[in-house]
Amino acid sequence: MDQNPAWYEFRLCCHLGSGSAAAFPDMEIDRDDGGETVMRGPIVDQAALHGVLMKIRDLGLPLIEVKRIGRDPDNEVQE
């Protein structure tokens, strides 16, 4: 397993409530003034990425964008 997982950003077209946010304990969650939520966090492999996407789907959350932001969450340069 990769010792330095890649970070991903998930943009949702809604504000997550505390119950839905609890489903993503490893994610940083930011709610913007425009009504969107941005979740960022480490994803260790493709199976974990699909797991997050399935949670988003199962909760009925409208997904706008998924973006790999690299291994450094402060640097959005693609690897």
All heavy atoms as a GROMACS GRO file, in nm:
protein
  612
    1MET      N    1   0.084  -0.117   0.000
    1MET     CA    2   0.000   0.000   0.000
    1MET      C    3   0.089   0.124   0.000
    1MET      O    4   0.194   0.127   0.061
    1MET     CB    5  -0.091   0.000   0.123
    1MET     CG    6  -0.181   0.120   0.123
    1MET     SD    7  -0.311   0.133   0.250
    1MET     CE    8  -0.285   0.008   0.365
    2ASP      N    9   0.043   0.227  -0.067
    2ASP     CA   10   0.117   0.353  -0.078
    2ASP      C   11   0.125   0.420   0.060
    2ASP      O   12   0.025   0.437   0.127
    2ASP     CB   13   0.044   0.443  -0.177
    2ASP     CG   14   0.123   0.565  -0.216
    2ASP    OD1   15   0.226   0.592  -0.154
    2ASP    OD2   16   0.081   0.632  -0.311
    3GLN      N   17   0.244   0.458   0.099
    3GLN     CA   18   0.264   0.524   0.228
    3GLN      C   19   0.217   0.670   0.224
    3GLN      O   20   0.194   0.730   0.327
    3GLN     CB   21   0.411   0.517   0.269
    3GLN     CG   22   0.460   0.377   0.294
    3GLN     CD   23   0.386   0.310   0.408
    3GLN    OE1   24   0.353   0.371   0.508
    3GLN    NE2   25   0.355   0.182   0.392
    4ASN      N   26   0.210   0.729   0.106
    4ASN     CA   27   0.167   0.868   0.089
    4ASN      C   28   0.047   0.873  -0.005
    4ASN      O   29   0.064   0.893  -0.125
    4ASN     CB   30   0.282   0.952   0.031
    4ASN     CG   31   0.399   0.958   0.125
    4ASN    OD1   32   0.384   0.990   0.241
    4ASN    ND2   33   0.516   0.924   0.074
    5PRO      N   34  -0.073   0.856   0.048
    5PRO     CA   35  -0.190   0.853  -0.041
    5PRO      C   36  -0.209   0.987  -0.112
    5PRO      O   37  -0.173   1.092  -0.060
    5PRO     CB   38  -0.306   0.824   0.054
    5PRO     CG   39  -0.257   0.860   0.189
    5PRO     CD   40  -0.109   0.843   0.188
    6ALA      N   41  -0.266   0.979  -0.230
    6ALA     CA   42  -0.300   1.101  -0.304
    6ALA      C   43  -0.420   1.168  -0.236
    6ALA      O   44  -0.503   1.101  -0.174
    6ALA     CB   45  -0.334   1.066  -0.447
    7TRP      N   46  -0.428   1.297  -0.249
    7TRP     CA   47  -0.543   1.372  -0.197
    7TRP      C   48  -0.640   1.399  -0.310
    7TRP      O   49  -0.600   1.425  -0.424
    7TRP     CB   50  -0.497   1.503  -0.134
    7TRP     CG   51  -0.448   1.484   0.006
    7TRP    CD1   52  -0.343   1.408   0.046
    7TRP    CD2   53  -0.502   1.541   0.123
    7TRP    NE1   54  -0.329   1.414   0.183
    7TRP    CE2   55  -0.425   1.496   0.232
    7TRP    CE3   56  -0.608   1.627   0.147
    7TRP    CZ2   57  -0.452   1.533   0.363
    7TRP    CZ3   58  -0.635   1.665   0.278
    7TRP    CH2   59  -0.557   1.617   0.384
    8TYR      N   60  -0.768   1.391  -0.277
    8TYR     CA   61  -0.875   1.420  -0.373
    8TYR      C   62  -0.966   1.526  -0.316
    8TYR      O   63  -0.979   1.541  -0.193
    8TYR     CB   64  -0.956   1.294  -0.401
    8TYR     CG   65  -0.891   1.200  -0.498
    8TYR    CD1   66  -0.792   1.113  -0.458
    8TYR    CD2   67  -0.930   1.198  -0.632
    8TYR    CE1   68  -0.731   1.027  -0.547
    8TYR    CE2   69  -0.870   1.111  -0.723
    8TYR     CZ   70  -0.770   1.026  -0.680
    8TYR     OH   71  -0.710   0.941  -0.768
    9GLU      N   72  -1.030   1.597  -0.407
    9GLU     CA   73  -1.129   1.698  -0.370
    9GLU      C   74  -1.261   1.659  -0.436
    9GLU      O   75  -1.265   1.626  -0.554
    9GLU     CB   76  -1.083   1.834  -0.421
    9GLU     CG   77  -1.180   1.946  -0.392
    9GLU     CD   78  -1.126   2.079  -0.441
    9GLU    OE1   79  -1.038   2.135  -0.373
    9GLU    OE2   80  -1.170   2.124  -0.549
   10PHE      N   81  -1.367   1.662  -0.357
   10PHE     CA   82  -1.502   1.630  -0.404
   10PHE      C   83  -1.588   1.754  -0.382
   10PHE      O   84  -1.598   1.803  -0.269
   10PHE     CB   85  -1.561   1.513  -0.324
   10PHE     CG   86  -1.477   1.389  -0.329
   10PHE    CD1   87  -1.372   1.370  -0.241
   10PHE    CD2   88  -1.503   1.290  -0.423
   10PHE    CE1   89  -1.293   1.256  -0.245
   10PHE    CE2   90  -1.425   1.176  -0.428
   10PHE     CZ   91  -1.320   1.160  -0.339
   11ARG      N   92  -1.648   1.804  -0.487
   11ARG     CA   93  -1.734   1.923  -0.477
   11ARG      C   94  -1.880   1.877  -0.492
   11ARG      O   95  -1.915   1.809  -0.588
   11ARG     CB   96  -1.699   2.024  -0.584
   11ARG     CG   97  -1.777   2.154  -0.574
   11ARG     CD   98  -1.722   2.260  -0.668
   11ARG     NE   99  -1.587   2.298  -0.633
   11ARG     CZ  100  -1.554   2.391  -0.543
   11ARG    NH1  101  -1.650   2.454  -0.478
   11ARG    NH2  102  -1.429   2.420  -0.518
   12LEU      N  103  -1.962   1.916  -0.394
   12LEU     CA  104  -2.102   1.877  -0.389
   12LEU      C  105  -2.192   1.999  -0.400
   12LEU      O  106  -2.159   2.105  -0.347
   12LEU     CB  107  -2.132   1.804  -0.258
   12LEU     CG  108  -2.041   1.686  -0.224
   12LEU    CD1  109  -2.067   1.638  -0.083
   12LEU    CD2  110  -2.059   1.574  -0.324
   13CYS      N  111  -2.306   1.982  -0.465
   13CYS     CA  112  -2.400   2.092  -0.487
   13CYS      C  113  -2.501   2.098  -0.372
   13CYS      O  114  -2.621   2.088  -0.393
   13CYS     CB  115  -2.471   2.072  -0.621
   13CYS     SG  116  -2.580   2.207  -0.663
   14CYS      N  117  -2.449   2.108  -0.252
   14CYS     CA  118  -2.534   2.120  -0.134
   14CYS      C  119  -2.444   2.140  -0.012
   14CYS      O  120  -2.324   2.117  -0.019
   14CYS     CB  121  -2.619   1.996  -0.114
   14CYS     SG  122  -2.522   1.846  -0.087
   15HIS      N  123  -2.503   2.185   0.097
   15HIS     CA  124  -2.430   2.188   0.224
   15HIS      C  125  -2.460   2.057   0.296
   15HIS      O  126  -2.577   2.019   0.310
   15HIS     CB  127  -2.475   2.305   0.311
   15HIS     CG  128  -2.407   2.433   0.275
   15HIS    ND1  129  -2.438   2.550   0.336
   15HIS    CD2  130  -2.310   2.462   0.187
   15HIS    CE1  131  -2.364   2.647   0.286
   15HIS    NE2  132  -2.284   2.595   0.194
   16LEU      N  133  -2.356   1.991   0.341
   16LEU     CA  134  -2.374   1.866   0.416
   16LEU      C  135  -2.417   1.898   0.559
   16LEU      O  136  -2.358   1.984   0.624
   16LEU     CB  137  -2.244   1.787   0.423
   16LEU     CG  138  -2.194   1.720   0.298
   16LEU    CD1  139  -2.070   1.638   0.330
   16LEU    CD2  140  -2.299   1.633   0.236
   17GLY      N  141  -2.515   1.826   0.606
   17GLY     CA  142  -2.550   1.833   0.746
   17GLY      C  143  -2.452   1.751   0.828
   17GLY      O  144  -2.370   1.677   0.773
   18SER      N  145  -2.459   1.761   0.958
   18SER     CA  146  -2.364   1.689   1.044
   18SER      C  147  -2.377   1.538   1.029
   18SER      O  148  -2.277   1.466   1.037
   18SER     CB  149  -2.381   1.731   1.190
   18SER     OG  150  -2.513   1.705   1.233
   19GLY      N  151  -2.496   1.487   1.005
   19GLY     CA  152  -2.515   1.343   0.986
   19GLY      C  153  -2.446   1.292   0.862
   19GLY      O  154  -2.376   1.191   0.865
   20SER      N  155  -2.464   1.362   0.751
   20SER     CA  156  -2.398   1.322   0.626
   20SER      C  157  -2.247   1.341   0.636
   20SER      O  158  -2.170   1.258   0.587
   20SER     CB  159  -2.453   1.402   0.508
   20SER     OG  160  -2.588   1.370   0.485
   21ALA      N  161  -2.203   1.449   0.697
   21ALA     CA  162  -2.060   1.475   0.711
   21ALA      C  163  -1.992   1.366   0.794
   21ALA      O  164  -1.877   1.331   0.769
   21ALA     CB  165  -2.037   1.612   0.774
   22ALA      N  166  -2.064   1.308   0.890
   22ALA     CA  167  -2.008   1.202   0.974
   22ALA      C  168  -1.974   1.077   0.892
   22ALA      O  169  -1.892   0.995   0.935
   22ALA     CB  170  -2.104   1.167   1.086
   23ALA      N  171  -2.034   1.062   0.775
   23ALA     CA  172  -2.005   0.948   0.688
   23ALA      C  173  -1.867   0.958   0.624
   23ALA      O  174  -1.820   0.861   0.564
   23ALA     CB  175  -2.112   0.936   0.580
   24PHE      N  176  -1.802   1.074   0.638
   24PHE     CA  177  -1.672   1.098   0.575
   24PHE      C  178  -1.572   1.146   0.682
   24PHE      O  179  -1.523   1.259   0.676
   24PHE     CB  180  -1.686   1.203   0.464
   24PHE     CG  181  -1.790   1.167   0.362
   24PHE    CD1  182  -1.918   1.220   0.368
   24PHE    CD2  183  -1.760   1.080   0.259
   24PHE    CE1  184  -2.015   1.186   0.274
   24PHE    CE2  185  -1.855   1.046   0.163
   24PHE     CZ  186  -1.982   1.099   0.172
   25PRO      N  187  -1.538   1.061   0.778
   25PRO     CA  188  -1.457   1.104   0.891
   25PRO      C  189  -1.314   1.145   0.856
   25PRO      O  190  -1.253   1.223   0.931
   25PRO     CB  191  -1.457   0.983   0.985
   25PRO     CG  192  -1.480   0.866   0.894
   25PRO     CD  193  -1.572   0.919   0.786
   26ASP      N  194  -1.260   1.097   0.746
   26ASP     CA  195  -1.122   1.130   0.709
   26ASP      C  196  -1.113   1.251   0.617
   26ASP      O  197  -1.004   1.284   0.570
   26ASP     CB  198  -1.055   1.010   0.640
   26ASP     CG  199  -1.044   0.892   0.734
   26ASP    OD1  200  -1.031   0.914   0.856
   26ASP    OD2  201  -1.050   0.778   0.686
   27MET      N  202  -1.224   1.317   0.592
   27MET     CA  203  -1.227   1.429   0.499
   27MET      C  204  -1.234   1.562   0.572
   27MET      O  205  -1.301   1.575   0.674
   27MET     CB  206  -1.349   1.420   0.407
   27MET     CG  207  -1.349   1.304   0.314
   27MET     SD  208  -1.235   1.334   0.178
   27MET     CE  209  -1.230   1.173   0.105
   28GLU      N  210  -1.162   1.661   0.517
   28GLU     CA  211  -1.180   1.800   0.558
   28GLU      C  212  -1.303   1.850   0.484
   28GLU      O  213  -1.315   1.830   0.364
   28GLU     CB  214  -1.060   1.884   0.518
   28GLU     CG  215  -0.931   1.841   0.582
   28GLU     CD  216  -0.810   1.916   0.524
   28GLU    OE1  217  -0.828   2.002   0.434
   28GLU    OE2  218  -0.700   1.888   0.570
   29ILE      N  219  -1.395   1.914   0.554
   29ILE     CA  220  -1.519   1.958   0.491
   29ILE      C  221  -1.534   2.108   0.507
   29ILE      O  222  -1.528   2.160   0.618
   29ILE     CB  223  -1.640   1.884   0.553
   29ILE    CG1  224  -1.625   1.734   0.525
   29ILE    CG2  225  -1.770   1.939   0.498
   29ILE    CD1  226  -1.731   1.647   0.585
   30ASP      N  227  -1.551   2.176   0.393
   30ASP     CA  228  -1.572   2.321   0.390
   30ASP      C  229  -1.704   2.350   0.320
   30ASP      O  230  -1.730   2.297   0.212
   30ASP     CB  231  -1.459   2.391   0.314
   30ASP     CG  232  -1.324   2.375   0.382
   30ASP    OD1  233  -1.317   2.394   0.504
   30ASP    OD2  234  -1.227   2.344   0.312
   31ARG      N  235  -1.784   2.434   0.380
   31ARG     CA  236  -1.911   2.477   0.318
   31ARG      C  237  -1.894   2.621   0.274
   31ARG      O  238  -1.856   2.706   0.355
   31ARG     CB  239  -2.024   2.464   0.419
   31ARG     CG  240  -2.050   2.319   0.459
   31ARG     CD  241  -2.140   2.311   0.584
   31ARG     NE  242  -2.153   2.176   0.630
   31ARG     CZ  243  -2.074   2.119   0.721
   31ARG    NH1  244  -1.975   2.189   0.773
   31ARG    NH2  245  -2.094   1.994   0.758
   32ASP      N  246  -1.923   2.649   0.147
   32ASP     CA  247  -1.906   2.786   0.100
   32ASP      C  248  -2.037   2.862   0.102
   32ASP      O  249  -2.144   2.805   0.127
   32ASP     CB  250  -1.840   2.790  -0.039
   32ASP     CG  251  -1.927   2.737  -0.151
   32ASP    OD1  252  -2.050   2.725  -0.132
   32ASP    OD2  253  -1.873   2.708  -0.258
   33ASP      N  254  -2.030   2.993   0.079
   33ASP     CA  255  -2.148   3.077   0.085
   33ASP      C  256  -2.244   3.053  -0.031
   33ASP      O  257  -2.360   3.090  -0.024
   33ASP     CB  258  -2.107   3.225   0.085
   33ASP     CG  259  -2.034   3.263   0.214
   33ASP    OD1  260  -2.056   3.196   0.317
   33ASP    OD2  261  -1.956   3.360   0.211
   34GLY      N  262  -2.196   2.989  -0.137
   34GLY     CA  263  -2.280   2.963  -0.253
   34GLY      C  264  -2.364   2.837  -0.241
   34GLY      O  265  -2.432   2.798  -0.336
   35GLY      N  266  -2.356   2.767  -0.128
   35GLY     CA  267  -2.437   2.648  -0.108
   35GLY      C  268  -2.368   2.517  -0.143
   35GLY      O  269  -2.429   2.412  -0.138
   36GLU      N  270  -2.240   2.523  -0.179
   36GLU     CA  271  -2.166   2.402  -0.212
   36GLU      C  272  -2.080   2.357  -0.094
   36GLU      O  273  -2.048   2.435  -0.005
   36GLU     CB  274  -2.075   2.426  -0.333
   36GLU     CG  275  -2.152   2.454  -0.460
   36GLU     CD  276  -2.062   2.478  -0.579
   36GLU    OE1  277  -1.938   2.481  -0.564
   36GLU    OE2  278  -2.116   2.494  -0.690
   37THR      N  279  -2.047   2.228  -0.096
   37THR     CA  280  -1.955   2.170   0.003
   37THR      C  281  -1.836   2.115  -0.072
   37THR      O  282  -1.851   2.052  -0.176
   37THR     CB  283  -2.023   2.055   0.080
   37THR    OG1  284  -2.134   2.107   0.153
   37THR    CG2  285  -1.926   1.989   0.178
   38VAL      N  286  -1.716   2.141  -0.018
   38VAL     CA  287  -1.594   2.084  -0.073
   38VAL      C  288  -1.535   1.992   0.034
   38VAL      O  289  -1.513   2.035   0.147
   38VAL     CB  290  -1.493   2.193  -0.114
   38VAL    CG1  291  -1.364   2.130  -0.164
   38VAL    CG2  292  -1.553   2.285  -0.218
   39MET      N  293  -1.514   1.867  -0.005
   39MET     CA  294  -1.450   1.770   0.084
   39MET      C  295  -1.313   1.738   0.027
   39MET      O  296  -1.300   1.714  -0.094
   39MET     CB  297  -1.531   1.640   0.093
   39MET     CG  298  -1.669   1.657   0.145
   39MET     SD  299  -1.754   1.499   0.180
   39MET     CE  300  -1.729   1.406   0.032
   40ARG      N  301  -1.211   1.738   0.112
   40ARG     CA  302  -1.075   1.703   0.070
   40ARG      C  303  -1.020   1.600   0.167
   40ARG      O  304  -1.041   1.610   0.287
   40ARG     CB  305  -0.984   1.825   0.075
   40ARG     CG  306  -1.013   1.930  -0.026
   40ARG     CD  307  -0.916   2.048  -0.012
   40ARG     NE  308  -0.967   2.162  -0.083
   40ARG     CZ  309  -1.049   2.253  -0.033
   40ARG    NH1  310  -1.090   2.244   0.091
   40ARG    NH2  311  -1.092   2.353  -0.106
   41GLY      N  312  -0.944   1.505   0.111
   41GLY     CA  313  -0.884   1.408   0.200
   41GLY      C  314  -0.799   1.308   0.125
   41GLY      O  315  -0.801   1.301   0.002
   42PRO      N  316  -0.724   1.229   0.202
   42PRO     CA  317  -0.636   1.128   0.142
   42PRO      C  318  -0.715   1.006   0.098
   42PRO      O  319  -0.805   0.960   0.168
   42PRO     CB  320  -0.541   1.093   0.256
   42PRO     CG  321  -0.621   1.118   0.381
   42PRO     CD  322  -0.712   1.233   0.348
   43ILE      N  323  -0.681   0.957  -0.019
   43ILE     CA  324  -0.742   0.835  -0.074
   43ILE      C  325  -0.627   0.739  -0.105
   43ILE      O  326  -0.541   0.770  -0.186
   43ILE     CB  327  -0.823   0.865  -0.202
   43ILE    CG1  328  -0.930   0.972  -0.177
   43ILE    CG2  329  -0.882   0.738  -0.259
   43ILE    CD1  330  -1.043   0.930  -0.087
   44VAL      N  331  -0.627   0.624  -0.039
   44VAL     CA  332  -0.511   0.535  -0.048
   44VAL      C  333  -0.501   0.458  -0.178
   44VAL      O  334  -0.392   0.421  -0.220
   44VAL     CB  335  -0.506   0.436   0.072
   44VAL    CG1  336  -0.487   0.510   0.202
   44VAL    CG2  337  -0.630   0.349   0.076
   45ASP      N  338  -0.615   0.431  -0.244
   45ASP     CA  339  -0.611   0.355  -0.368
   45ASP      C  340  -0.745   0.369  -0.441
   45ASP      O  341  -0.836   0.436  -0.392
   45ASP     CB  342  -0.576   0.208  -0.344
   45ASP     CG  343  -0.671   0.138  -0.248
   45ASP    OD1  344  -0.787   0.183  -0.230
   45ASP    OD2  345  -0.631   0.034  -0.192
   46GLN      N  346  -0.756   0.304  -0.557
   46GLN     CA  347  -0.878   0.314  -0.637
   46GLN      C  348  -0.999   0.256  -0.565
   46GLN      O  349  -1.110   0.307  -0.579
   46GLN     CB  350  -0.858   0.244  -0.772
   46GLN     CG  351  -0.764   0.318  -0.865
   46GLN     CD  352  -0.822   0.450  -0.912
   46GLN    OE1  353  -0.928   0.453  -0.971
   46GLN    NE2  354  -0.753   0.558  -0.885
   47ALA      N  355  -0.980   0.151  -0.488
   47ALA     CA  356  -1.092   0.092  -0.414
   47ALA      C  357  -1.148   0.193  -0.313
   47ALA      O  358  -1.270   0.206  -0.298
   47ALA     CB  359  -1.049  -0.036  -0.344
   48ALA      N  360  -1.061   0.265  -0.245
   48ALA     CA  361  -1.105   0.367  -0.149
   48ALA      C  362  -1.176   0.482  -0.220
   48ALA      O  363  -1.275   0.535  -0.171
   48ALA     CB  364  -0.986   0.418  -0.069
   49LEU      N  365  -1.126   0.521  -0.338
   49LEU     CA  366  -1.191   0.626  -0.416
   49LEU      C  367  -1.333   0.584  -0.453
   49LEU      O  368  -1.428   0.660  -0.437
   49LEU     CB  369  -1.108   0.656  -0.542
   49LEU     CG  370  -1.170   0.754  -0.641
   49LEU    CD1  371  -1.192   0.890  -0.577
   49LEU    CD2  372  -1.080   0.766  -0.764
   50HIS      N  373  -1.349   0.462  -0.501
   50HIS     CA  374  -1.482   0.413  -0.536
   50HIS      C  375  -1.571   0.403  -0.414
   50HIS      O  376  -1.692   0.426  -0.422
   50HIS     CB  377  -1.472   0.279  -0.609
   50HIS     CG  378  -1.425   0.294  -0.749
   50HIS    ND1  379  -1.510   0.312  -0.855
   50HIS    CD2  380  -1.300   0.297  -0.801
   50HIS    CE1  381  -1.440   0.325  -0.967
   50HIS    NE2  382  -1.312   0.316  -0.937
   51GLY      N  383  -1.513   0.373  -0.297
   51GLY     CA  384  -1.590   0.368  -0.174
   51GLY      C  385  -1.648   0.504  -0.138
   51GLY      O  386  -1.766   0.515  -0.099
   52VAL      N  387  -1.568   0.609  -0.152
   52VAL     CA  388  -1.618   0.745  -0.126
   52VAL      C  389  -1.727   0.782  -0.226
   52VAL      O  390  -1.831   0.836  -0.189
   52VAL     CB  391  -1.502   0.848  -0.129
   52VAL    CG1  392  -1.556   0.991  -0.121
   52VAL    CG2  393  -1.404   0.823  -0.016
   53LEU      N  394  -1.704   0.751  -0.352
   53LEU     CA  395  -1.804   0.781  -0.454
   53LEU      C  396  -1.936   0.707  -0.428
   53LEU      O  397  -2.045   0.762  -0.448
   53LEU     CB  398  -1.750   0.747  -0.593
   53LEU     CG  399  -1.636   0.837  -0.642
   53LEU    CD1  400  -1.575   0.780  -0.769
   53LEU    CD2  401  -1.682   0.980  -0.662
   54MET      N  402  -1.927   0.583  -0.381
   54MET     CA  403  -2.049   0.507  -0.350
   54MET      C  404  -2.123   0.568  -0.231
   54MET      O  405  -2.246   0.572  -0.230
   54MET     CB  406  -2.016   0.360  -0.326
   54MET     CG  407  -1.985   0.287  -0.454
   54MET     SD  408  -1.972   0.106  -0.442
   54MET     CE  409  -1.860   0.084  -0.306
   55LYS      N  410  -2.049   0.616  -0.130
   55LYS     CA  411  -2.114   0.682  -0.017
   55LYS      C  412  -2.187   0.807  -0.063
   55LYS      O  413  -2.300   0.834  -0.020
   55LYS     CB  414  -2.011   0.722   0.090
   55LYS     CG  415  -1.973   0.615   0.184
   55LYS     CD  416  -1.885   0.676   0.293
   55LYS     CE  417  -1.809   0.571   0.367
   55LYS     NZ  418  -1.720   0.629   0.470
   56ILE      N  419  -2.122   0.886  -0.149
   56ILE     CA  420  -2.184   1.006  -0.204
   56ILE      C  421  -2.313   0.968  -0.276
   56ILE      O  422  -2.418   1.029  -0.256
   56ILE     CB  423  -2.086   1.082  -0.295
   56ILE    CG1  424  -1.973   1.143  -0.212
   56ILE    CG2  425  -2.159   1.189  -0.377
   56ILE    CD1  426  -1.858   1.199  -0.293
   57ARG      N  427  -2.306   0.865  -0.359
   57ARG     CA  428  -2.424   0.818  -0.433
   57ARG      C  429  -2.533   0.769  -0.338
   57ARG      O  430  -2.650   0.806  -0.351
   57ARG     CB  431  -2.384   0.705  -0.528
   57ARG     CG  432  -2.502   0.650  -0.610
   57ARG     CD  433  -2.478   0.510  -0.659
   57ARG     NE  434  -2.462   0.419  -0.546
   57ARG     CZ  435  -2.398   0.303  -0.552
   57ARG    NH1  436  -2.342   0.264  -0.664
   57ARG    NH2  437  -2.390   0.226  -0.447
   58ASP      N  438  -2.495   0.684  -0.242
   58ASP     CA  439  -2.593   0.624  -0.151
   58ASP      C  440  -2.665   0.728  -0.065
   58ASP      O  441  -2.780   0.708  -0.027
   58ASP     CB  442  -2.527   0.519  -0.063
   58ASP     CG  443  -2.481   0.396  -0.140
   58ASP    OD1  444  -2.520   0.382  -0.259
   58ASP    OD2  445  -2.403   0.316  -0.084
   59LEU      N  446  -2.595   0.837  -0.033
   59LEU     CA  447  -2.656   0.945   0.045
   59LEU      C  448  -2.737   1.040  -0.043
   59LEU      O  449  -2.800   1.133   0.008
   59LEU     CB  450  -2.548   1.023   0.121
   59LEU     CG  451  -2.481   0.947   0.235
   59LEU    CD1  452  -2.360   1.023   0.287
   59LEU    CD2  453  -2.581   0.923   0.348
   60GLY      N  454  -2.734   1.018  -0.174
   60GLY     CA  455  -2.811   1.102  -0.265
   60GLY      C  456  -2.755   1.242  -0.279
   60GLY      O  457  -2.829   1.337  -0.308
   61LEU      N  458  -2.624   1.257  -0.261
   61LEU     CA  459  -2.561   1.389  -0.268
   61LEU      C  460  -2.526   1.423  -0.413
   61LEU      O  461  -2.466   1.342  -0.482
   61LEU     CB  462  -2.435   1.392  -0.182
   61LEU     CG  463  -2.456   1.356  -0.035
   61LEU    CD1  464  -2.322   1.344   0.036
   61LEU    CD2  465  -2.545   1.458   0.032
   62PRO      N  466  -2.564   1.541  -0.459
   62PRO     CA  467  -2.534   1.579  -0.598
   62PRO      C  468  -2.386   1.615  -0.614
   62PRO      O  469  -2.340   1.716  -0.562
   62PRO     CB  470  -2.625   1.699  -0.624
   62PRO     CG  471  -2.661   1.752  -0.489
   62PRO     CD  472  -2.647   1.639  -0.392
   63LEU      N  473  -2.314   1.533  -0.687
   63LEU     CA  474  -2.171   1.551  -0.709
   63LEU      C  475  -2.148   1.642  -0.829
   63LEU      O  476  -2.203   1.618  -0.937
   63LEU     CB  477  -2.106   1.414  -0.732
   63LEU     CG  478  -1.956   1.410  -0.758
   63LEU    CD1  479  -1.879   1.460  -0.637
   63LEU    CD2  480  -1.914   1.269  -0.794
   64ILE      N  481  -2.066   1.745  -0.811
   64ILE     CA  482  -2.033   1.837  -0.919
   64ILE      C  483  -1.899   1.801  -0.981
   64ILE      O  484  -1.885   1.799  -1.103
   64ILE     CB  485  -2.025   1.983  -0.867
   64ILE    CG1  486  -2.159   2.028  -0.813
   64ILE    CG2  487  -1.974   2.077  -0.976
   64ILE    CD1  488  -2.154   2.162  -0.744
   65GLU      N  489  -1.801   1.770  -0.897
   65GLU     CA  490  -1.665   1.751  -0.948
   65GLU      C  491  -1.584   1.662  -0.855
   65GLU      O  492  -1.600   1.667  -0.734
   65GLU     CB  493  -1.597   1.888  -0.959
   65GLU     CG  494  -1.456   1.885  -1.010
   65GLU     CD  495  -1.394   2.025  -1.015
   65GLU    OE1  496  -1.418   2.107  -0.924
   65GLU    OE2  497  -1.320   2.050  -1.110
   66VAL      N  498  -1.495   1.583  -0.914
   66VAL     CA  499  -1.394   1.507  -0.841
   66VAL      C  500  -1.260   1.546  -0.902
   66VAL      O  501  -1.246   1.545  -1.025
   66VAL     CB  502  -1.412   1.355  -0.854
   66VAL    CG1  503  -1.300   1.281  -0.781
   66VAL    CG2  504  -1.547   1.312  -0.802
   67LYS      N  505  -1.165   1.581  -0.818
   67LYS     CA  506  -1.035   1.624  -0.869
   67LYS      C  507  -0.924   1.570  -0.781
   67LYS      O  508  -0.930   1.580  -0.659
   67LYS     CB  509  -1.030   1.777  -0.870
   67LYS     CG  510  -0.902   1.836  -0.920
   67LYS     CD  511  -0.908   1.987  -0.943
   67LYS     CE  512  -0.966   2.065  -0.831
   67LYS     NZ  513  -0.954   2.212  -0.849
   68ARG      N  514  -0.824   1.509  -0.845
   68ARG     CA  515  -0.705   1.467  -0.771
   68ARG      C  516  -0.618   1.590  -0.752
   68ARG      O  517  -0.585   1.659  -0.848
   68ARG     CB  518  -0.629   1.360  -0.850
   68ARG     CG  519  -0.510   1.307  -0.774
   68ARG     CD  520  -0.445   1.195  -0.849
   68ARG     NE  521  -0.326   1.152  -0.778
   68ARG     CZ  522  -0.262   1.042  -0.803
   68ARG    NH1  523  -0.303   0.961  -0.899
   68ARG    NH2  524  -0.156   1.010  -0.734
   69ILE      N  525  -0.584   1.619  -0.627
   69ILE     CA  526  -0.507   1.739  -0.599
   69ILE      C  527  -0.365   1.709  -0.556
   69ILE      O  528  -0.294   1.794  -0.509
   69ILE     CB  529  -0.579   1.832  -0.497
   69ILE    CG1  530  -0.609   1.760  -0.367
   69ILE    CG2  531  -0.706   1.886  -0.559
   69ILE    CD1  532  -0.669   1.850  -0.259
   70GLY      N  533  -0.324   1.584  -0.572
   70GLY     CA  534  -0.186   1.548  -0.544
   70GLY      C  535  -0.165   1.498  -0.403
   70GLY      O  536  -0.258   1.471  -0.329
   71ARG      N  537  -0.040   1.490  -0.364
   71ARG     CA  538  -0.005   1.437  -0.232
   71ARG      C  539   0.006   1.546  -0.127
   71ARG      O  540   0.016   1.519  -0.009
   71ARG     CB  541   0.126   1.360  -0.241
   71ARG     CG  542   0.114   1.239  -0.329
   71ARG     CD  543   0.241   1.158  -0.330
   71ARG     NE  544   0.236   1.053  -0.429
   71ARG     CZ  545   0.171   0.939  -0.416
   71ARG    NH1  546   0.105   0.913  -0.307
   71ARG    NH2  547   0.172   0.850  -0.512
   72ASP      N  548   0.008   1.670  -0.169
   72ASP     CA  549   0.018   1.784  -0.077
   72ASP      C  550  -0.112   1.862  -0.085
   72ASP      O  551  -0.140   1.923  -0.187
   72ASP     CB  552   0.136   1.872  -0.117
   72ASP     CG  553   0.154   1.992  -0.027
   72ASP    OD1  554   0.069   2.013   0.063
   72ASP    OD2  555   0.251   2.066  -0.046
   73PRO      N  556  -0.194   1.858   0.020
   73PRO     CA  557  -0.326   1.922   0.012
   73PRO      C  558  -0.320   2.072  -0.011
   73PRO      O  559  -0.419   2.132  -0.050
   73PRO     CB  560  -0.392   1.887   0.146
   73PRO     CG  561  -0.279   1.857   0.236
   73PRO     CD  562  -0.170   1.799   0.149
   74ASP      N  563  -0.206   2.135   0.012
   74ASP     CA  564  -0.193   2.279  -0.010
   74ASP      C  565  -0.145   2.311  -0.150
   74ASP      O  566  -0.134   2.426  -0.187
   74ASP     CB  567  -0.098   2.340   0.092
   74ASP     CG  568  -0.152   2.328   0.233
   74ASP    OD1  569  -0.275   2.341   0.249
   74ASP    OD2  570  -0.073   2.303   0.325
   75ASN      N  571  -0.117   2.207  -0.230
   75ASN     CA  572  -0.064   2.227  -0.365
   75ASN      C  573  -0.154   2.152  -0.462
   75ASN      O  574  -0.148   2.031  -0.471
   75ASN     CB  575   0.080   2.175  -0.372
   75ASN     CG  576   0.141   2.193  -0.510
   75ASN    OD1  577   0.079   2.252  -0.598
   75ASN    ND2  578   0.260   2.145  -0.526
   76GLU      N  579  -0.236   2.224  -0.537
   76GLU     CA  580  -0.333   2.161  -0.626
   76GLU      C  581  -0.274   2.128  -0.762
   76GLU      O  582  -0.345   2.118  -0.860
   76GLU     CB  583  -0.455   2.249  -0.641
   76GLU     CG  584  -0.533   2.259  -0.512
   76GLU     CD  585  -0.669   2.322  -0.531
   76GLU    OE1  586  -0.717   2.329  -0.645
   76GLU    OE2  587  -0.727   2.364  -0.431
   77VAL      N  588  -0.146   2.106  -0.771
   77VAL     CA  589  -0.081   2.070  -0.898
   77VAL      C  590  -0.100   1.921  -0.920
   77VAL      O  591  -0.077   1.840  -0.830
   77VAL     CB  592   0.068   2.107  -0.895
   77VAL    CG1  593   0.138   2.057  -1.020
   77VAL    CG2  594   0.084   2.256  -0.878
   78GLN      N  595  -0.141   1.884  -1.040
   78GLN     CA  596  -0.159   1.744  -1.074
   78GLN      C  597  -0.025   1.672  -1.072
   78GLN      O  598   0.076   1.728  -1.106
   78GLN     CB  599  -0.220   1.731  -1.214
   78GLN     CG  600  -0.359   1.786  -1.224
   78GLN     CD  601  -0.462   1.697  -1.158
   78GLN    OE1  602  -0.437   1.579  -1.133
   78GLN    NE2  603  -0.577   1.751  -1.128
   79GLU      N  604  -0.029   1.545  -1.034
   79GLU     CA  605   0.093   1.463  -1.035
   79GLU      C  606   0.111   1.398  -1.168
   79GLU      O  607   0.021   1.365  -1.236
   79GLU     CB  608   0.085   1.356  -0.928
   79GLU     CG  609   0.083   1.414  -0.791
   79GLU     CD  610   0.079   1.305  -0.686
   79GLU    OE1  611   0.027   1.196  -0.712
   79GLU    OE2  612   0.129   1.331  -0.579
   0.00000   0.00000   0.00000
